[in-house]
Amino acid sequence: MRLDSTEIHPNSEIKGNITVRYSGRYDGVVVNTQILNSNELIIYKSYNGKKISQNVSRLFISKDVMPENKAIFTAVIEFKPKETHDVKFRASIIEQHKEIESDVLFAKFSA
């Protein structure tokens, strides 16, 4: 997993890329995000060019819509922080409701 920028600001688009290099079978990828020391959530807006109609804070991308085992997603954090927060992104490969592998990265969120 990779983000275009690890410096995040309120209401700015967060763009991420996922490439699955897992050789076995899998159903899809789940992306979970946690804004550390906060009760606020990230809101996913799209994946692979498809808009998400509801506000979701956890993103599942089916393997069926991941050409070449790749996915691009966009998200936003809408609140204005009073301090800088670390944001933890975790992408997990899922097969039959079980996590097979995962990747974690951190970004900084500030006003």
trRosetta pair geometry for C-beta under 8 A, 3 or more apart (Angstrom, degrees):
i j d omega theta_ij theta_ji phi_ij phi_ji
1 16 6.3 -2 -172 -178 95 116
1 17 7.1 160 -154 85 49 51
1 18 5.1 -13 -102 -102 78 77
1 31 7.7 134 -121 -114 142 107
1 89 6.4 -145 134 123 145 120
1 91 4.4 148 -61 5 137 138
1 103 4.8 164 8 99 102 127
1 105 5.8 -143 93 1 107 122
2 16 6.8 160 84 -157 44 68
2 17 4.8 -11 61 59 94 98
2 18 7.9 -180 23 -77 66 36
2 105 7.6 88 -106 -28 33 169
3 6 5.6 117 74 -76 128 63
3 14 6.7 -41 -147 -172 115 90
3 15 7.0 125 -160 81 65 52
3 16 5.0 -37 -99 -99 68 82
3 17 7.8 180 -85 18 23 72
3 89 7.0 141 -53 7 119 162
3 105 6.7 -164 -7 106 105 141
3 107 6.0 -14 45 -75 168 130
4 14 7.8 174 38 -168 98 46
4 15 4.3 29 -5 71 127 104
4 16 7.4 -118 -8 -77 75 36
4 17 7.8 94 -53 -13 73 99
5 8 7.2 149 103 -69 97 59
5 14 7.9 -118 60 -130 85 64
5 15 7.9 63 15 43 80 85
5 107 7.7 81 117 -140 59 124
6 105 7.5 -107 -108 154 114 112
6 106 7.3 56 -158 105 119 54
6 107 4.1 -149 -159 -120 67 80
6 108 6.4 64 142 14 82 77
7 107 7.1 -144 -54 -172 16 95
7 108 5.7 -12 -114 66 57 99
7 110 7.7 -43 -162 33 82 99
8 12 6.7 -173 -162 68 60 109
8 14 5.8 1 -118 -90 116 111
8 77 6.2 68 152 21 127 128
8 87 6.2 -2 29 12 147 149
8 107 5.2 68 -16 138 113 129
8 108 6.7 178 27 88 79 45
8 109 4.5 -29 79 -100 109 74
8 110 7.7 121 76 19 61 55
9 12 4.6 53 67 4 88 131
9 109 7.5 162 -85 -153 25 62
9 110 6.7 -34 -102 77 71 57
9 111 6.9 64 -147 -166 87 19
10 77 6.2 -89 -115 100 53 85
10 78 6.5 54 -162 -170 88 23
10 79 6.5 -107 -120 92 115 27
10 80 5.0 -28 -63 -92 162 61
10 81 7.2 -171 -58 0 107 76
10 111 6.4 1 -5 -120 114 60
11 76 6.1 21 -132 -169 35 119
11 77 7.7 -89 -40 80 34 52
11 78 5.9 57 -75 -124 75 58
12 76 7.2 168 70 -130 27 86
13 45 7.7 -73 -129 35 90 147
13 74 5.5 -29 -165 -159 103 112
13 75 7.7 123 -161 63 57 35
13 76 6.3 -48 -105 -82 45 91
14 42 7.3 -39 34 -155 153 124
14 74 6.6 140 74 -161 57 54
14 75 4.5 -29 63 67 114 84
14 76 6.4 178 8 -82 92 36
14 77 7.2 58 -28 -10 130 87
14 107 7.8 147 -136 81 122 173
15 72 6.9 -5 -172 -175 91 97
15 73 7.5 167 -151 86 47 46
15 74 5.5 -18 -99 -101 69 78
16 31 7.4 135 91 -139 152 153
16 72 7.1 165 87 -155 48 52
16 73 5.1 -10 60 59 97 90
16 74 7.8 174 20 -84 72 32
16 75 7.4 10 2 9 112 108
16 89 6.9 -174 -110 -162 151 156
17 70 7.1 -17 -170 -167 90 98
17 71 7.4 160 -156 86 46 50
17 72 5.5 -17 -102 -103 71 75
18 29 5.8 157 148 139 157 168
18 31 7.3 -127 -59 -73 142 118
18 61 7.4 152 56 51 145 149
18 70 6.8 158 86 -156 60 50
18 71 4.5 -1 55 57 107 94
18 72 7.8 -166 21 -75 72 31
18 73 7.3 30 -6 -3 109 106
18 91 5.4 178 -117 -147 124 158
19 69 6.4 68 -165 116 60 91
19 70 5.2 -12 -103 -104 72 84
20 26 7.0 -131 -172 57 148 148
20 29 6.5 -143 -69 -65 120 124
20 63 7.9 -57 36 -114 164 93
20 66 7.0 44 10 151 125 150
20 69 4.1 -110 58 180 95 108
20 70 7.5 -148 15 -72 75 38
20 93 6.1 111 -132 -99 115 118
21 69 7.4 130 -69 128 35 144
22 26 5.9 57 92 -25 140 138
22 93 5.2 84 -19 -138 157 171
22 100 6.5 78 -145 112 153 134
22 101 5.8 -176 -87 24 124 138
24 95 7.2 -32 118 -71 114 157
24 100 7.0 -147 71 -162 127 151
25 95 6.0 104 105 -129 78 127
26 29 7.8 46 140 -61 133 67
26 63 6.0 142 95 -67 80 135
26 93 4.9 -54 -138 178 153 103
26 94 6.4 110 -171 72 96 40
26 95 4.6 -89 -119 -71 60 94
26 100 6.1 -105 -103 15 112 149
27 62 6.9 -58 159 -138 72 71
27 63 6.0 -146 170 -5 22 112
27 94 5.2 -53 58 103 102 89
27 95 5.6 148 -6 -113 87 41
27 96 6.8 143 -30 -41 128 38
28 60 5.8 64 117 179 140 86
28 61 5.4 -175 -173 91 108 48
28 62 4.3 -70 -87 -116 132 32
28 63 5.0 -128 -81 -28 60 68
28 64 7.9 -39 -81 12 104 72
28 66 7.4 153 -130 -15 73 130
28 93 8.0 -175 104 -150 27 54
28 94 5.6 -9 66 54 68 107
29 60 7.4 163 85 -153 44 50
29 61 5.0 -7 58 57 91 99
29 63 7.9 107 -15 -71 77 67
29 66 7.3 89 5 -75 114 152
29 71 6.4 -152 49 18 138 147
29 91 5.6 -1 -178 -173 115 97
29 92 6.8 154 -158 76 63 42
29 93 5.9 -34 -101 -99 76 53
29 94 6.8 168 -101 9 21 89
30 58 6.7 -2 -171 174 101 97
30 59 6.9 154 -158 85 51 52
30 60 5.1 -20 -100 -99 78 73
30 61 7.9 -179 -82 20 31 68
30 91 7.3 163 82 -152 44 49
30 92 4.9 -13 57 58 93 98
30 94 5.6 63 -13 -34 104 127
30 99 8.0 -79 39 -99 121 95
31 44 7.4 117 80 -87 121 137
31 58 7.3 172 81 -163 56 52
31 59 4.3 -3 51 60 101 106
31 61 7.4 36 -9 -5 103 106
31 73 6.5 -137 19 30 164 167
31 89 6.7 -17 -167 -167 98 91
31 90 7.2 154 -154 80 50 48
31 91 5.1 -17 -100 -99 78 76
31 92 7.9 178 -80 18 33 69
32 58 5.5 -5 -102 -124 74 92
32 89 7.8 154 83 -157 48 43
32 90 4.8 -15 62 62 93 101
32 92 7.3 18 4 -1 104 111
33 41 7.8 107 86 -164 100 65
33 42 4.4 -13 92 28 143 139
33 57 7.2 -117 55 179 94 77
33 75 7.3 132 -9 155 162 169
33 87 6.3 2 -172 179 103 99
33 88 6.7 162 -154 84 52 56
33 89 5.3 -12 -104 -103 88 65
33 90 7.4 -180 -80 21 41 71
34 87 7.2 170 84 -157 44 55
34 88 4.6 -3 55 55 94 106
34 90 7.8 21 2 0 98 110
35 38 4.2 -36 113 62 108 127
35 40 5.3 -23 59 74 149 90
35 41 7.3 -156 6 -102 115 20
35 42 6.7 144 -42 -41 104 88
35 77 6.8 110 -80 -127 137 136
35 85 5.1 31 -177 142 90 146
35 86 8.0 155 -159 86 48 43
35 87 5.3 -22 -105 -106 65 84
35 109 6.3 -35 -134 31 106 156
36 85 5.7 170 62 -173 71 90
36 86 4.5 4 33 67 131 89
36 87 7.1 -148 3 -85 82 30
36 88 6.3 79 -46 -15 102 104
37 83 7.9 -42 110 81 135 123
37 85 5.9 -151 61 -124 97 96
37 86 7.8 79 14 34 102 81
38 81 7.4 -67 -91 -113 143 106
38 85 5.5 -15 -20 -118 129 152
40 77 6.9 76 135 -160 125 100
40 79 4.9 -105 -127 25 149 142
41 57 4.1 -52 -175 -116 130 136
41 77 8.0 -164 109 -123 35 78
42 57 6.1 121 65 -142 61 79
42 75 5.1 30 165 164 111 133
42 76 7.2 159 -163 78 72 30
42 77 5.3 -51 -108 -79 73 85
42 87 7.2 86 -60 -156 129 127
43 55 4.9 -47 -138 -153 117 94
43 56 7.1 111 -153 58 63 40
43 57 6.5 -49 -95 -86 50 69
43 75 6.2 161 84 -161 42 81
43 76 5.5 -21 63 62 95 80
43 77 7.5 151 15 -91 77 35
43 78 6.7 18 10 -19 126 109
44 47 7.2 2 173 -44 122 98
44 52 5.6 46 111 22 90 162
44 56 5.1 -34 47 78 107 92
44 57 7.2 161 -3 -109 90 20
44 58 8.0 -77 -5 72 130 9
44 59 4.4 114 -76 -72 169 120
44 73 6.2 -38 -148 -180 108 120
44 74 7.4 120 -162 86 62 47
44 75 4.7 -44 -103 -98 52 97
45 51 6.9 -42 163 -143 71 70
45 52 5.9 -171 -176 37 20 102
45 74 4.7 -46 63 99 107 98
45 75 5.9 172 4 -102 84 32
45 76 6.1 51 -36 -6 123 100
46 49 6.6 -23 168 -162 125 7
46 50 6.0 165 -158 79 85 41
46 51 5.1 -44 -96 -102 100 42
46 52 5.9 -156 -84 -7 38 84
46 73 6.7 176 92 -151 54 55
46 74 4.8 22 47 38 91 105
47 50 6.0 -19 67 55 64 92
47 52 7.2 55 0 -50 86 108
47 59 6.5 140 -56 -174 134 129
47 61 5.2 -138 166 -98 156 116
47 65 7.5 88 114 117 109 128
47 71 5.7 -7 -172 -174 106 110
47 72 6.9 158 -156 83 55 47
47 73 4.4 -17 -101 -100 83 85
47 74 7.7 -157 -71 18 45 64
48 61 7.3 119 -10 -146 114 124
48 65 5.7 -179 53 151 156 101
48 66 7.1 -139 -64 -97 144 51
48 67 7.8 128 -142 14 134 90
48 71 5.6 -72 -51 -140 101 72
48 72 5.9 117 -82 44 47 77
48 73 7.8 -18 -21 -74 57 61
49 72 7.6 51 -33 69 66 111
50 65 7.3 -36 0 -176 144 145
52 56 5.9 -88 167 18 143 114
52 59 7.8 -91 -81 -116 155 100
56 59 6.2 114 113 -82 123 66
59 73 6.1 81 152 -138 168 153
59 75 7.8 -110 -39 -77 139 120
60 94 7.7 -30 -137 22 102 149
61 65 6.4 -112 -173 76 82 105
61 66 6.1 91 142 -64 112 110
61 71 4.8 60 150 -124 165 160
61 73 7.3 -121 -58 -68 136 118
62 65 5.3 74 69 15 89 94
62 66 7.3 -157 100 -12 47 96
63 66 5.3 -67 -147 34 40 117
63 69 7.6 -15 -144 -110 88 69
65 71 7.7 64 108 -105 84 105
66 69 5.6 34 136 -130 116 26
66 70 6.1 164 -173 55 86 31
66 71 5.1 -53 -114 -58 100 95
67 70 6.6 -30 81 48 62 89
77 87 7.5 -114 -56 -99 148 145
77 109 6.0 -15 67 -140 165 136
80 111 5.5 46 -165 -106 87 107
81 84 6.9 102 118 -95 142 22
81 85 5.6 -135 -127 -9 153 108
81 109 6.0 113 -20 125 150 97
81 110 6.2 -93 67 -127 128 38
81 111 5.7 -144 59 -46 75 84
82 111 8.0 31 -98 -33 17 128
83 110 7.8 -62 150 -118 32 86
84 108 5.9 -13 -172 -170 111 102
84 109 6.8 150 -160 77 58 51
84 110 4.3 -21 -105 -83 83 109
85 108 7.5 146 78 -160 44 53
85 109 4.5 -19 63 61 93 107
85 110 7.5 171 21 -69 63 59
86 106 5.4 -20 -171 -165 105 117
86 107 7.5 140 -162 73 56 39
86 108 6.5 -39 -104 -101 53 58
86 109 7.6 156 -113 16 4 87
87 106 6.7 142 72 -159 50 60
87 107 4.6 -22 60 64 106 90
87 108 7.2 -178 12 -90 90 8
87 109 5.0 80 -36 -27 118 115
88 104 6.5 -18 -168 -163 94 104
88 105 7.9 158 -153 83 50 35
88 106 5.8 -26 -98 -101 60 78
89 104 7.0 153 83 -155 55 52
89 105 5.2 -12 60 62 105 82
89 106 7.4 -177 19 -86 78 27
89 107 6.8 44 -15 -4 112 105
90 102 5.8 6 -177 -179 94 123
90 103 7.3 166 -151 81 51 44
90 104 4.9 -12 -102 -101 80 82
91 102 6.5 164 86 -154 47 69
91 103 5.1 -7 58 55 97 93
92 99 4.6 -49 -175 -132 128 108
92 100 7.7 136 175 40 79 60
92 101 7.2 172 -152 90 58 42
92 102 4.2 -23 -100 -98 76 100
93 99 7.1 104 69 -160 53 60
93 100 4.5 -54 96 58 103 106
93 101 4.7 23 30 51 118 84
93 102 7.1 -149 13 -74 69 50
94 97 6.9 5 -174 -110 108 15
94 98 6.9 146 -153 70 66 34
94 99 6.2 -41 -97 -96 67 50
94 100 6.9 174 -104 1 14 92
95 98 5.9 -31 70 62 70 87
95 100 5.1 52 7 -48 110 124
99 102 6.1 -6 -178 -48 123 110
